[in-house]
Amino acid sequence: MNFFAIYLGNRFVFRIGDFLRHWYVASSKKYANGCLDAFERLDRIFAWKINVLNIFTPLYKDYSFIGYILGFVIRSLRFLITSFIYACIFLCALALYALWLLFPLFVVYSIFF
């Protein structure tokens, strides 16, 4: 009977550790990869990096003074708007991740209190 209790205790601790490893380590990797993929897809739409690299080049190869001014203004506005959108999405993803991390603690707290 004593071996049975030791075995059950061992399996219980192993399953708790396995759950924690799955919940916190494996899911964190998947969530981070998913967020990075989402930002890469968004960069194909908003072209943040391209606007930063070409901020001083004119749009549509209009090398006049007006072309340089308009190119700089438009790229700067796109940069600011895109940065704001990325920041909002990042903060939402961070809040969702924090809820994901705190959910098991909330369940354990709810069970005991």
C-alpha positions as CSV (number, residue, x, y, z in Angstrom):
1,M,0.0,0.0,0.0
2,N,2.9,2.3,0.8
3,F,4.4,1.9,-2.7
4,F,1.1,2.8,-4.3
5,A,0.9,6.1,-2.4
6,I,4.5,6.9,-3.3
7,Y,3.7,6.1,-7.0
8,L,0.6,8.3,-7.0
9,G,2.5,11.1,-5.3
10,N,5.3,10.8,-7.8
11,R,2.9,10.9,-10.8
12,F,1.0,13.8,-9.2
13,V,4.1,15.9,-9.0
14,F,5.2,14.8,-12.4
15,R,1.9,15.8,-14.0
16,I,1.9,19.2,-12.2
17,G,5.4,19.8,-13.5
18,D,4.4,18.6,-17.0
19,F,1.4,21.0,-17.0
20,L,3.5,23.9,-15.9
21,R,6.2,23.2,-18.5
22,H,3.5,23.0,-21.2
23,W,1.5,26.0,-20.0
24,Y,4.4,28.4,-19.4
25,V,7.3,27.3,-21.6
26,A,5.8,25.6,-24.7
27,S,2.9,28.0,-25.0
28,S,5.2,31.0,-24.5
29,K,7.3,29.9,-27.4
30,K,4.3,29.4,-29.6
31,Y,2.7,32.7,-28.6
32,A,6.0,34.6,-29.2
33,N,6.4,33.0,-32.6
34,G,2.7,33.8,-33.5
35,C,3.2,37.5,-32.5
36,L,6.4,37.8,-34.5
37,D,4.6,36.3,-37.5
38,A,1.7,38.7,-37.1
39,F,4.1,41.7,-37.0
40,E,5.9,40.4,-40.1
41,R,2.5,40.2,-41.9
42,L,1.6,43.7,-40.7
43,D,5.0,45.0,-42.0
44,R,4.1,43.7,-45.4
45,I,1.0,46.0,-45.3
46,F,2.4,49.0,-43.5
47,A,6.1,48.9,-44.6
48,W,7.4,50.4,-41.5
49,K,11.0,49.4,-42.1
50,I,10.9,50.6,-45.8
51,N,9.6,54.0,-44.7
52,V,12.3,54.4,-42.1
53,L,15.1,53.4,-44.6
54,N,13.8,55.7,-47.3
55,I,12.6,58.6,-45.2
56,F,14.7,61.1,-47.1
57,T,14.0,59.8,-50.6
58,P,11.1,61.3,-52.6
59,L,8.0,59.4,-53.5
60,Y,7.5,58.1,-57.0
61,K,11.0,59.4,-58.1
62,D,9.9,63.0,-58.1
63,Y,13.3,64.6,-57.5
64,S,12.0,68.2,-57.3
65,F,12.1,70.2,-54.1
66,I,8.3,69.6,-53.6
67,G,8.9,65.9,-54.2
68,Y,11.5,65.7,-51.4
69,I,9.3,67.7,-49.0
70,L,6.2,65.7,-49.7
71,G,8.1,62.4,-49.5
72,F,9.5,63.3,-46.2
73,V,6.2,64.4,-44.8
74,I,4.2,61.5,-46.0
75,R,6.8,58.9,-44.9
76,S,7.1,60.6,-41.5
77,L,3.3,60.4,-41.1
78,R,3.2,56.8,-42.2
79,F,6.0,56.1,-39.7
80,L,4.2,57.7,-36.8
81,I,0.8,56.1,-37.6
82,T,2.3,52.7,-38.1
83,S,4.4,53.0,-34.9
84,F,1.2,53.9,-33.0
85,I,-0.6,50.9,-34.5
86,Y,2.2,48.5,-33.7
87,A,2.4,49.9,-30.1
88,C,-1.3,49.3,-29.6
89,I,-1.2,45.8,-31.0
90,F,1.9,45.0,-28.9
91,L,0.3,46.3,-25.7
92,C,-2.9,44.2,-26.4
93,A,-0.8,41.1,-27.1
94,L,1.2,41.8,-23.9
95,A,-2.0,42.1,-21.8
96,L,-3.4,38.9,-23.3
97,Y,-0.2,37.1,-22.5
98,A,-0.3,38.4,-18.9
99,L,-3.8,37.1,-18.6
100,W,-2.7,33.7,-20.0
101,L,0.1,33.5,-17.4
102,L,-2.1,34.5,-14.5
103,F,-5.0,32.2,-15.4
104,P,-3.7,29.0,-13.6
105,L,-3.0,31.1,-10.5
106,F,-6.5,32.5,-10.6
107,V,-8.0,29.0,-10.9
108,V,-5.9,27.7,-7.9
109,Y,-6.9,30.8,-5.9
110,S,-10.5,30.2,-6.8
111,I,-10.4,26.6,-5.7
112,F,-9.0,27.4,-2.3
113,F,-10.9,30.6,-1.5
